[in-house]
Amino acid sequence: MKLLIVEDDLLTAEVVRDSIDWSRLGIHETGMVHHAAGAKKLFEEEAPDVVICDIEMPKESGLDLLKWVRTENYDSEFIFLTNHENFHFVSQALEYTAISYITKPLNIEKIEMAVLKAVEKVNLKNRLHEYSEYGQYWLENKKLILEKFWRDLLFAKIAQDPSSIEYEMNKRNLVLDLKGQYRLILVSVIKSDHQGSSWDDATFEYILTKMSSEVILGELDSENAIYDVTNRNHYVNVIMMGTVTDEEIKEKCEEFIVTCKKFLKCTVACYISGRTTLQSLADSRKKLEEMDRDNFTLRSKVFSEGNTEMLNFTGQYTLDIDVLREMFERGEKLKIVNFLKNELELLVAKNSLDSSTMYSIHQDFMQIVYAFLYKKEIQAHKLFSDHLSKQLNQSANNSVFDMMKWVHFISTRTLDYAEEVKKSESIIDKAKQFIFEHYMDDISRNDVAASVFLTPEYFAKLFKAETGIVIKDFINNCRIERAKDLLINSDTSISMIASQVGFDSISYFSTVFKKLTGVSPQVFRKEAGK
């Protein structure tokens, strides 16, 4: 803390400065000037926290200085020294909030007491300022704080018991009815349902959340609308007080569904929980999401928790594997896609398509595809190892649209590649290209077979039948041809050349080189003029 002594009498100023242990009072820097003009200059550089000032000074008095300080909005604490008790001086000093008024001759104890009082007041103001800043921060971030609380509560990051919830509310300075009743509305949009729109995911998230808040809660930007995203869905969890009637909530949800269809061009399903408490909100969210995962057919509707009429199960569905297997054998891509399309549409019409049925269809179809590829000795895990295959496979169970997109992709790739394998020269050309690009690496028959998605044994037979040479010899031929070029056209050492063309041993390189050319690498280079 900084203190300034303003006294036109040099001796008095020095006595005040040198007679007090300032650090004991909380003062760590002291300054001294002898007129108001000098004090103003120091104020403009860095305002002191406490000022001990003589009232009666030439040109400008201490009161004139105090008036200027307050006009310039400096908040320093003033202690006045004077030779005379004068009511006019006192009243003016108090008017401009001076903290003390001490008459001369000097009394060091009185000055110490006045300074200590001033220091305490400065410290108090600083603390109040900090609290004020914190309060302002809290007001500005209240929405974020409450949103975070709802998110933590909905996703069970806060223990689901009243004492834990109350503790978190107090810690975040939130006032909520711990014993009150609440309702949760789950807004659901399947991702593939909005992919054809012009909105990117971030923009769609923003608009969906704001529209949920405005239409369902009647607030443009409520902290009670919490966005969430899964592999399948865009979700908004809307939290309402339980005093709103079922009919009112349903009407708002129906209005929201129409609004989304009109402006966002997407289909929305809304799920309404029963009346619940804060500690049960996470369980309600899980139940509503389970309802949504089983809902592939009744979108654009409003459902209440525990609605048992959503699905009309008629027994476990089984895909006709024999029919599909025959279609694959005949290479009938369009028939395969149409067959699955008709089966799914029939399940939708019967309102009998749930998540377990979708999963069953997915797995049975993959079994047919893998069996077909195995018979053709094509490695399925290699054929479908690219990013697009993985992405479509992962999202296949999300919706009927996603399932059909995946079926079309997987059927087309499977049958097209099986047809390509029949044209063995095309496969062999791809394998040769792989060898040309990787002969310098430690590649084997298995690596080359994997590059064309075939089993090693089947590929080896195919390669030998088409080329008249085994794969290993073909790879070595490529390596030796490149080595011959380097021996003729460079000064690279023979050991380095052996390494560059894929041999890990110079002796083995020399053996293979002589076998294929009739001479050693050294002789070959010498005869070539190097």
N, C-alpha and C positions, 0 to 999 in steps of 0.2 A: 504494500500500500504506500502511496506517495503523499508527502506533506509539504506545503509551501508556507514560508514565513514572509509576510509583507509588512515591513516596518521601516519607516524613514530614519529612525535612530539606529545607527549601526551597532552601538554598544548593547542596546536593548535586544536587538535581533540576535546578536551572538550569545547573549546570556540565555535567551530562550533556547537557542539551538544546542548549546553546550551543557545545559543543566539537566537534561532529561535523557534517560535511556530509552530511546525511541523504539528499538526492536522489542523491548518488553511490552510496549503498548500495541505492537502489531504494525509499526511503521518501519519500512525497510529502505526508504529513500527520502531525503529531505533537501529542500532547496530554499534559497533566500534571495529576495529582491527588495528594493528600497523605495519603490513608487508603483502606482497603479499601472502605468504604461508597461513597465517591465513584467508585471504579473500577467497582463493581457497577452503579451507575446508568448510567455510560457504556456498559458492556457491554450493558445492556438497550436502550439507544438504538441503538447500532451497535458490534458487537464489533470490537476492533482485531485486526490480524494478528499483531503482535509486542508483547510487554509486557516492559519492564525494571522489575523490582519488588524493593523492599527486603524482606527476610524479617522483620526485627524492627521491627514497628510497633505503636503502642498499639491496644487493643481487639481488632483482628483482625490476625494476622500475614500475611505474604506467602504462607505455605503454606496458611493458612486460605482466602485468596482463590483460590489455585490449585485447592484441593479443590472450592470452590463453582463455579468455572469449568468444571471437568470434569463435575461433577454436572449442570450445566445444559447440557452437551453443546456448549460452545463449543470451537473447535479452535485457539485462539490459541497461539503459541509463547512460552514464558516464559524470561526470562533473570533469574536471581536475583543480588542484591547483598547482602553481609553483612559484618559486622566480624569474624566468627570462623569459622574452619574447624571444622565440627561434623559428625561422621559421621551423626548422627541427622537433621540438616537435609538433608544431601546425599542420604541414602537416601530420605527422604520426597519430596524434589524429583524424584528419578529415578522414584519410584513413580508420580507423577502427570505424568510425561513432560515435565519441564522440560528445555530444550535445553542450558542453560549455568548455571554456578555460579561467580560472580566475587567474590573477597574484596576488601574495602577495605584500604588506600586505593585510590581509583579509578585504574584504568589505562585511559586512553581507547583505546589500541590494542587491548587485550583486549576492551573493549566493542564496538568496531567489528567485530572478528573474530567475536564472538558474534552480533552483529546480522546480519552478512553470512551467517553460517551459517543463522540463523533465516529470513532472506529466501529463501535458496536452497531451504530445506525447504518454505516456504509455496508457492513457485513450483512445486516438484515436486508437492506435493499438489494444486494447482490443475490441473496438467497431467493427473495421474492421474484427477482427477474428470472432466475433459473426456473423457478416453479411456473412462472408465467409462460416462459418459452416451452416448457414441457406441456403445459395445458394447451397452448396453441398447437403444438405438435399433435397432441392427442385429438384435438378437434379436427385438425386437417386430415388426420389419418384414421379417424373413427370408422369410416366405411371399410378400410382395409383390415383394421383390427377385428371388426365384427365378421367380415367375410372369412377371415382366417379361423375365427372361433367356430363358425358354422361348418367350415370344411373339416376342421379337426374333429368336430363332434360327429359329423355324418360318416366319416371314414374311420371312426373308432381310434383316433390318435389321442383322444381324451378318454380316460377310463369311464365306463358307463355306470357310474354310481353318483348319487346326489352330491356327496362331499367333494369328489374330484371335480365335478362340473362347477360347483360353487367356488372352489378354490381357483379354477381357471377364470371364471367370471370376475372374481375380485382382483386377480393378478392383472387382468386386462382392463380393469375399471369399467366393466360392462354391467348394465342393469337389465336383467331379464327375469321373467317370472319362472322360478325354478319349479314351482308346483303347478304351473299352468298347463293347459292342453294345447297341442299344436297339430297341424296337418302338413303333410309332405306331398307335393305334387311333383311327379317325375315326368319331365318332358323328354321324349325320345325321338331322334332322327337317325335312321340307318345311314351310314356314311355314303354308301353307293347311291342313295336316293338323291343326293345333292351334287354328285360329282359332275353332272352335265351342266351345272349352273356356272355363272361367271365368277362366283365368289371363291376366293382361296379359303383355306381352313381357318386362318386367323380372323379374317373378316367375317366369315360365317359364324364363328364362335361369338364374336362381339355382337353381331346383329341378333342372333338367336337369344343370347342372354338378355339384351336390352328389351327385346320384344316380349320375352317371358315376364320380365319385371313390369313393363308398362301395361300389358293386357291382363295378366293374371293378378298382379298385386296392385295395379293402379298407380305405380310409381315409375318414373322414367329410368331411374338408376338406383334400384334398391340393393342393399347389401344382403338381402335374403334370397337372392337368385344366384346359385352357385353352379358354375359350369364344370363339367367333367367330360372326359373323352376316353373311350375304350377302342380296342381294335375294330369293333363293329359299329359303335354308336357315338353320336354327339348327345350328351345329356345335359339338362339343366335341372337342378334340384331346387324347387321353390318352397320356402318355408312360410307357413301362414299360422296365425293364431287359430285355435280350435273353435272360436266363437262363430266363424263363418259357416253358413249352412251348406249341406251337401249340394243342394240345388244351385246355390250361388256359385260354388266352386266349379260345378259341372258346366254351367253357362259360360263362365270365363274361359274354361279350357276349350269348349267348343268354338268360342269366338277366336281363340288363339290358333286353333287348327286351321280355321278358314283364312285367317290373316297370313299364316305361314304359307299356305297353298297359293295365295294371291301374290304375295310380295317376294317370298323366298323360293317359290316353285318347288317346294319339298313337302313330303308327307310326314305328318307328326302323329305320334300316339301319346296320350296323356294318361298317367296312372295316379290315382288319389289314395293316399293312406287313410286308415281310420284315425280317430283321435288318439294322440299319443303324447308322451312326455318327452322332455329333453333327453333323458337317459335312454329312451327307446327309439330315437330318430335313426340311429345307425341300422338297427334291425329293420325298421320300416323301409329304409333305402334298399337294403339287400332283397327284401321280399318283392318290392316293386320292380327291381332289375331282373329278378327271376321270372316274374310275369312277362316282362318285355322280351327276355331271351327266348321264351316259348311262343312268342307272337310273330308269326311270319305272314299271316293272312289278314288280320283285322287291324290294319293301320288306319289312320284318320279317324280314330275313335277315342272315347274316354272310358277308362275302366276304373273300378273301385277295387281296393285291396280285398283279396279273397274271392274275386269273381271266378266262379267255377264253370261258367258257361262259355269261357273264351275258346276252349278247344273241345272238340267232339271226337274223342279217341274211339276208334273202332277195332283196336287190336294192333299189335306190332306190325309195321309195314316191312315187307321183304322185297328187295329188288330182284327182278327176274334175271338172274345171272346167265342162264343158258341162252336166252334170246340175245342179250348183249354180246356174249362171247361169239356167237355166230356172226353178228354184225361186224365185229372186229376182224374176224377171219376173212370176211368178204370185203373188208376195207370200206364199209358204208358209213362214212363220216356223218353225212346229213341225217341218215336214219337214226344213228346213235343219238345225236343232239335232239332230234324231234321226239324220240322215244322218251328220253329223260324229261323233256319239256312237257309232254303230255302227262307223264306220271306225276310230276310236281303240280301241274294245274289241276289234276284230279284230286290230289290231296288238299289243295287250297279250296277247291269247290266244296269238299266235304268238311272243311274247317278242321282238318286232322294233321296238319303239318306243325310239329313242334321241334325243339332243338335236338332231342334224342333221335327223332326220325331223320332230320337233316344229317346228323352225324353218321347214322347208319347207312344212308344213301352214299355219303362221301366215302366211307370206308369200303363198302361193297364195290363201288365203282373203281376205286384204286386197286382193289384185289384183282378185278378183271383185267385192268391195264397191266399190272405187274405180271400176272400169269401169261398174258399175251406176249409181253416183251421177253420174259424168261424163255418162252418157247422159241422165240426168234434169236435167242442168245444176245439180246441187247441189254446193256446195263442201265436199268431204270434210274438208279440213283445218280448216274452220270448224265443221263439225258435230261433230267429235271433238276440239275444242280444250279441253274442260273437264277438270278434275282427275281425275274418275272414269274418263273414257275413257282418259286417259293412264296412269293407275294400272293399270287392267285390261289394257291393251295391253302394258305393261311386264312384267307378271307372267304373261302367257298361256303362256309356254314353261316355266313352273316345274313344272307337273304336269298330269295329265289333268283334274283338277278345275278348275284355273285356266283351262285352255284352254276347257273347256265353259262356264264362267262368262263368259268373254270373248266366245265365239261367240254365246251367247244375248243378251248385251247389245248387241253390234254389229249383229246381225241385226234385233233389235227396233227399235233406234233408226233404222237405215237404212230399213226398210220402213215404219215408222210415219211418218217424215218425208216419205218419197216419197208416201205416201197423203195426207198433209196438204197437200202441194204441189198435188195434184190439185184440192183444194178451195181455189181461188185466193183466194177472199174471206177465208179464215182467214189466209193468208200476207200478204195486203194489209193486213189489220187489224193484224197484228204490225208490219209496216213502218211504217204510219201512227203507231202508238204510239211506235216508235223515233224518228220524226221529231218528234212532239210533245214528246218528252223531251230531244231534242238539237238542235232547230232553232237555238238560240242559239250552237251550236258551229260550227266550220268543217267541216260534213259535205257529202258529195257522193253521187252515185248509187252509187258503189262501196261507201261506208260503209253505206248503207241496204241494199244487196243482201247485204253480208256479214252484217248483223244477222239475216237470214233464211236464210243459208247457200246462197244462189243465186248463179249467175254474173251479173255486171252486165248483160250483153246480154239474157239471158233474163228477168231480173227487170224490166228496163225495158219490155220488150214486155208482160209480164204486168200491170205496174202501169198502163200506158197503156190496155190492153184493159179493165181492171176499173174505172178511174176516169175515163177520158177525158181525162187530163191527164198531162203528163210530170213526172217526179220533181222536176226543178229548180223548175218552177212551183209544185208543191205545197208544197215547202219554203219558197219565197218568200211564198206565201199565208199560211202559218203565221206567218212572221216579221212580215208587215205587219199581220195581225190583232192580234198582241201589241203591235206599235208603236202601233196606233190606241188600244188600251186605255190604254197609258202616256201618250199625248198628251192623252187626255181626263181621266184620273184622277190625274195627277201633274204636278209642276213640273219634272221632270227635263229637262235640255237636250236638244235634238234630236240633237246629236252623240253624247251619252251613250246616248240611246235606240237610235240606229242601232247602236252597239257592243253594247248589251245583247241585241238581237234577232238578232245574228249577221252584221251587215254590217261590213266592215273599211274602208268608204269612205262618208262622208256623202253625197257626190255620187251614188254608185251607189244608195244607200238612197233618196235623193230621186227618182231616175229610176224605180226600181221602184215606189215608193209612188204616184207620180203616174200611172204606167201602170195600176195596179190600182184606184186610187180616183178618178182624174180630177183631183185637186188635189195641191198640194205639202203636205208635212208642216206648214209654217208656216200655210198657209191652213186646213188641216184643224183645227188646234188653235184658230185664231182663231174659226172658225165653230162650234166646239164650246163656245166660251165660256171658253177658257183664255187 
